[in-house]
């Protein structure tokens, strides 16, 4: 039941990370703070549609 998701930086728009989540347990979109190599700092990354 795990699905792959792509995380997109909210500041620069780059798609930097791929992760997984369980859709049954967490139906809402994920938001995580990750390192953005383009900006060289930690930014909020949201799940891409």
Secondary structure, DSSP 8 states (H G I E B T S, - for coil): -EEEEEEEETTT--EEEEEEEETTT--S--EEEEEETTTTEEEEEEE--
